[in-house]
Amino acid sequence: MRLAHTALGGAIGVMWLVLPGVTADHSDHEVPVSAVGSARGTAAQEDETSTGDLVLPLVAAGTATAVAAYTYARRRRRARTHTPATAGAGPAQLPPPAPELDRQARRSLVTADDCVRTSREELGFVEGLFGAEAVAPFTEAVRYAEAELSAAFQLRQTYDDNPTDASRDILDEIVARCVDAGRRLDAEAAGFDQLRALEQDMSGALRHAEVRFRELNGRTGAAGSTLADLGERYAPTASFSVSSQVEQAKDRLVFATTGLNRARQSADLGETDRAVLHLRAAEGAIAQAEVFVDGVDRLASALAAAAQALPEALDDAEAAVVEARERLAAGTAADEPVGALEGHVRRAEATLAVVREEAAAGPYDPLEALRRVTEVSAPLGTVPCAVRLVARGTTADADGLVGTHRGAVAAEARTRLAEARRLLDRDPAEADTFARQARELAERDIRAHGNPYGGRPEHTNGVAGAVLGGILLGDLPDAKAEALTGGAPGSFGGPATRARRG
């Protein structure tokens, strides 16, 4: 703001210096009327034109400088103060200290990520009912929010990797981008509700949700059979990441069953608001149950593909070992110390021998085998093409875990997941590493969060899982309360509008 005031003062100063000259020109060149005739008008016009030519550019330049400075100062001030936690505060509020700003950035990332995920989920139901063209503006809003959030996560990764003296600026921008993402979704919430028009007629939306529920219920049973088959065909580690997902899908479907039943009952009684609340909660549960089931099916496909790709990956890695041995023998390994290359070769030979032995002996984990082959191949200058298969599976697995447990997962796991997604096509091996870190961090958060409601019989209808999954915003209700939800169900929108149902 001081910069803006200085520039504005400069502009006024320029005008103050120029305008007296204009006055002097007019007084110094004044002549008697009788001596002038028609030439006076022409001379005066030329004099005024010359002066105007000088004054107007100076005034315009000064004004433009002042406006630009004020705009910059206002944008910087907004980035520091206009956040979800301080949006209602006056402009005189001081910026938070660095530790609080760090916490604010983490909270902003979690909130924005939750809003994007919930908006994407509800958008899927509406698109299935009305078609892609009808929801195009809202799809664009979600994409915009995703882009802002992706940039914010990338900044957070940079900050985590190497905090510097400019860290406050990075944290400021993280918060500003998250706020921008949320505002875009908030701005579309009213139009989204107008399209859905659930208060006028929710029969179509209810039928659509029930159809998806029935289809998913059948797929969940099939996923149980798939999981059993994976246990027989592969090593236990191969399917460990999805071992509980069928049961979790069933838990979400129990919750969805209750929600759909109560939505229909409330609609029949004319209790529209309550019916919409239950419908939205059921839709969220159906979406998450689908994530669990998709995870089992995706892993089954990935394991089969990995088993098929492993022989070629082993051959390529062994060829790289042979080439490295030849370089050592010929003394042409000048690009790195001979001792280091020799170490890489020995490690690769040992690992490849073990992998071949495990694959031939019986049930094994093809994805883990591919990962190990990749790790020993990279130092020898080759990476199996199948590494992208491994990275995609690991990233999708971590994304499913975060999305279905977002009521507990903090910013660090989400940041590593975002980095894995960013690197997936550029550096699959690195993406796989970040995805594994994301899963480990998410599992840590989930363990720390726990399930404090697991032993309460009044909440055996899946409510605890819905709270853990972020389907419900808030805590569980009192045991005496006649309510399905522990809080408002999340809806399409940003921080200001996502809890409007309930």
N, C-alpha and C positions, 0 to 999 in steps of 0.2 A: 504493500500500500504506500510505503514511503516513496518507492520508485514511481508509482503512479502520480502521487502528489507533486514530486519534483518535476516530472515531465510536463504536467499540466501547468505548473508555475512557469516553466520555461516558455511554453506557448504564449501565456499571457504577457510575459516579459517582452517577447518578440513583438507582439502587437503594440505594447506600450512604447517601444522604441521607434516603431515605424510610423504610428499614427501622428506624432507631433511633426514628423517630416512632411506628412501629407498636408497638415495645416499650414506649415511654413511655406510650402510651395504655393498654396493658394493665396496667401497674403503678400508674398514677395513679388509675385507676377501680376498683381492687380493693377490695371491702368484705367485712365479716365474713359468714360463711356464714349465721349465725343471723338476720341482718337482711335477707336477700334473698328467700328463698323461690323461687317459680316465676318471678318477674320477672327473676331474674339471667340465666337462659338467654336470655330474649328480648333483654335489653340487650346482652349479650355478642355475640349473633348480629348485632344491628344495627351494633355497633361494628366487628366484623370485616368486615361487608359494606361499610361505608363506607370502611374502609381498603383493602379489596380493590379497590373501585371506583377508588381513586386509584392504587394500585400497578400493577395489571395494564395499564392503558393506557400508563403511562409506560414500563414494561418493554417492552411490545410495540413502542412507537414507537422506543425506543432500539435494540432488536434489529433492527427493519426498516431503520433508518438504517445500522446497521453492516453488515448483509448487502448492502444496495444499494451501499454504498461499496466493499465488498470485491469484489462482482461487477464493478463498473465498473473498478476497478483491475486485476482479473484479465483482463478483456477487452482493456484497453489494453496490458497486458504481453504478451498472446498476439499481438496485432496486430504488436508490435514484434519479438518473438523467435521465435514459432512459425511459421516459414516453411520451405520445402523445404530451405533451406541450414542452418537452425538448429533443425530440429524435434527433433533428438536432444540438444540442448544443455540444460544445467541452467537453472533459473529465474534464476540469478544472472548470466547472460550479459548484457553491456552491449549496448545498441542500436548498430548499425553506424553509422559516420559517414555524412554525407550523400552523398558520391560513391559509396560502396559500396552504400548503400541504393538509390540510383538504378540502379546496375547490377543489384542484386538484383530491383528492380521490373521491369526490362526482361527479365531471365531468366525471372521468374515469368510474365510475359505470354506469352512465346514457348512455354514449357513447357505452360502451361494451354491455349493455342490448339492446340498439337500434340495434346494429349490429347483435346480436344473433337473435332478433325477426325478423328483415328483412330477414336475411339469411334463417331462418326457413320457412318463408312465400314463398320466391322464390323457395326454395328447394321443397316445396310441389307441385308447378306447374311443375317443371322439372321431379319429380318422377312420377307424373300422366301421363306424356308424354313418358318417357323412361323406367320407371320401377325402383324398389328398387335396383336391382343389379347394374345398371349403375351409380347410384348416391351414392353408398356405401361409397366411400372415402370422399365425401362431407358431408354425414350424420355423419360419424365419426368425421369430423372436427367440425361440429356444436355441437356434444355431448361433445367433448373435451372443446370447448369454454364454453358450459353451465356448465361443472363441475368447471372450473376455476372461472367463474362468481359466481357460487353458493358459492364457498369457500370465494370469496371476499365479498359477501353480508353477509355471516356469521361473518366474521371478522368485518365488519361495524356494525353489530348488537351488537357484543361484545363491540366495541368501544362506541357506543351510550349508552349502558347499564351502562358502568362503565369506563370512561376515566381514564387512569392510567399514571404513569411515562413512561411506555413502549408504549404510544399511538403513538409516531412517528414511531416506528417499525411496528405497526399494519397498520398505514396509508401507509407506504412504501410498505408493502406486498400487500395491497389492489390495489395500483396502479400497482405494478409489475404483479399481476395476471390478471388484466384487460388488460394490455399491451400484456401479453402472449396469452390471449384469442383472442384479435384482430389480432395479428400476425398470428395465426394459420388460421384464416379465410382469411386474406390477402394472405397467401401463396397458398390457394386453389382457389383464384378468377380467375386466368388465366385459370386453368384447367376447372373450371366451365363454363366459357365463351366458351371455346373450345368445351365442350360437347353440349352446347346450339346452338352454331354456328348461332346465329341470323343474323349476317351480311351476311351469305351465303344464308340462307333460313329460313325465319321466318314464313312461311305459316302454318306449323304444330303448332307452339306455339300460333299463332294468333287464329287458329281454336279451339285449346284446351281452351284458355281463353274465347272465345265466348260461348263455350258449358257450361263452369262453370257459366258464366254470366247469361245465359238463365235459367239454373236450379235454380240459386240463386234468380233470379227475381221472379220466381214462388213461391219459399219458402218464400220470403218476404211478398207477399200477404197473404199467409197462416199464417205467424207469426202475421200479423195484426189481423186476426180473433182469433188467440189464445190469444192475449193480451186482446181483448175485452171480451173473455170468462173468463179470469182470473179475470177481474174487476167485473164480475157478481158473480163468485163462492166464492171469497175470499175478505177479508178486503182490503181497498185501499193500506195499507202498504205492503201487500204481494207481489204486482207486481210493487211497486214504483221504485225499482232499475232498471227495464227494461222499464219503461213507455215511454221513448223517443227513445228506440233502433230501433224500426221499422222506424221511421222518419230518424234516423241517417243512417240506412242501405240504405234507399232510396237516401239520399244525396251522399253516396259513390258510389252508382250505377249510379247516374247521371254523376258523375265524370268519372266513368269507361266507360259509354256510349260514352262520348266525346273522351276519350282516345282511345278506340277501333276503332272508326270511323276515327280518325286522323291517327292512326297507319296504317290502311288499305290504306287510301288515300296516305300517304307518301310512303308506300311500292310500290304502283302502279306508283308513280312518280319517283321511283328509289332513293328516299331520305332515304337511309337505316338507317343512324344514328338517324334521327328524328323519323322514324318509331319505332325503338327500344326504344327510350326514351318514346314515348307515350304508347307503349305496357307495359313497366315496370311499369309506373304510373298506368295504368289500372289494372294490376295484383295486385298491392298493394291495390287498392281500393276494388277489388273483395274479397281479403282475409279479409279485415276489415269488409266489409258488411256481410261476412259469420260469423264473430265473433258476430256481433250484433244479427243476426237471431238465431244462435246457443244459445245465451244467453237466448232468449225468450223461446225457446223449452226446454232448460235445466231447467229453473225455473219452467215451467209447470210440468215437470216430478218430480222435487224435491218437489213441493208443494203437489202433489198427494201422493207421497211416505211418506211425513211427516204426512199428515192427516191419513194415514193408520197406521203409527207407533206410533202415539201419545197415543192411549188408552193403549198400552202395557207399554209405558214409564211412564204414569201416575200410572199404577198399581205397577210397580217396585218402583217408588218413594214413593208411599204411604206405601208399605211394608217396605221400609227403615225407614219411619217415625215411624211406629208401633214398629219396632225393637229398634229404638233409645229410644222410650218411655219406653219400657220394661227395657232397660239398666238403664235408669234414676230411674225407680221405684225400681230396684234391687240393685241400688248403685254400679253398675259395670262399670260405665263410667269413669274409672280411667285414660284413655288415654288422656283425655282433661278435662278442668274445667267444672264442672256441669253447670255453668251459660252459658258458650259458647254453649254447646250442646243444652241446653234448648232454647237458642236464635235461633239456626239453625232449631230446630224442629218447633218452632212457625212460623218462616218465611216460611218454606217449606209447612206447613199446609195451611197457608193463600194463598200462591202462587198457590198451586195445586187446591185449591177450586176455585180460580178465573179462572184458565185455564179451568177447567171442565165446569164452567158456561159459559164462552165465546164460547167454542166449541159446547155446546148444544144450545146456543141462536141463532146462525145464522152464517153468513160469518165471518171468523176470519183468522188469519195468522198462518197456521200450523208450519212453520219453526220457527217463533218467539216464538210460544208456546213451541216447543221442546227445544229451547234455554233456556227459562226460567225454564223449568223442569230440565234441565241439571244443571243450576246454583245452584238450591236449593238442588239437589240430591248429588252433589259432596261433600259438607261438611259432609254428612251423610254416606259417604263411598261407594256410588254407582253412576255409570254413565250410562245413557241409551245407548244401542247399537246404537241408531239412531243419536247419537251426531256426528258420522263421516259423516252422510248424510248432516247434517247442515254445518259442516266445509268444506266439499267438495264444496257445493254450494256457500258458502261465498267466498272461495278462488278463485274458477273459475270466480265468478262475479267480484272480484277485479282485477284479471288478465286481464279479458276482458276490463275493464275500463282503466287500465294502458296501455295496448297494443294499443287500438284505440285512445288514447289521449296522446301518448308518446311525442308529440312535446311540451307538457306543463308540464308533470309530472316529478318531481324532484327525487332525490336519496332517500329521507327519505321514501316516499311511496313505492318505489320499494324494499327497504331493508325490510320493514315490510312484504311485499308480499312474498319475498324470504324466510323469516323466517316462514311464515304460510305454505308454501309448504314443508319446511324441517320438520315441526312438524306434518304434516297432518296424518301420520300413527302412530307416536309415542304418540302424545298428541292432539287428535282432538279438545278438548275444548280450549286448548291454541292456536291452529292453528286458530280456529274461531275468537278468540280475536285479533290476529295479522292481520288476513284478514280484519276484520272490521276497524281496525286502518288504514290499507293500503288504503281502500276505502275512508275513511274520509280525509286522507292526500291528496290523489289524487284529490278528489273533491275540496279541498281547492286550490290546484295548478291550477286546471282548471278554477276556478272562478277568481283567480288572473291573469291568462293569458288572459282570456276573448276572445272575437272574434272581433278584431278591424276591420275586413273586412266585417262583416255581412251586413252593410248598403251600400256597394258599388255594384251597379247593374252589373258592369262588371265582378263580381266574383260570380254570382249566379249559376255557373256550378259546384259547389262542391269543388272549389279550396281551400277555407278557411278550410273546413273540412279535406282536404288532407294534408294541412300544419299542422293543429292541430294534426292530426293522425300520423305525422312523415312519411307519404308516400312520401312527397316532402321534401328535405333537403334544408332549406333556407327560404327566405321570398317570398312574392307574387311579381309578376312582376309589372312594371309600367302599368298604365291603357292603354297606347298607344301600349304596346308591344303585338305583335301577338304571344302569347305563351300560351300553356295549363298550364304549370307548373310554380310554384314560385321558383323552383330550380331543381336540379337534382333529379330524383327519386332514392330512395334507392335501392341498389342491394346487392346480396350475397357478403359478404366480411367484412373486418375489417375497422377501421378508415381510412386507407390509400387508400382503393379501393372502398368503398361502394358508393361514389358519382361519379364513373367513367362514368355513363350514363348521358350525358347532359353536 
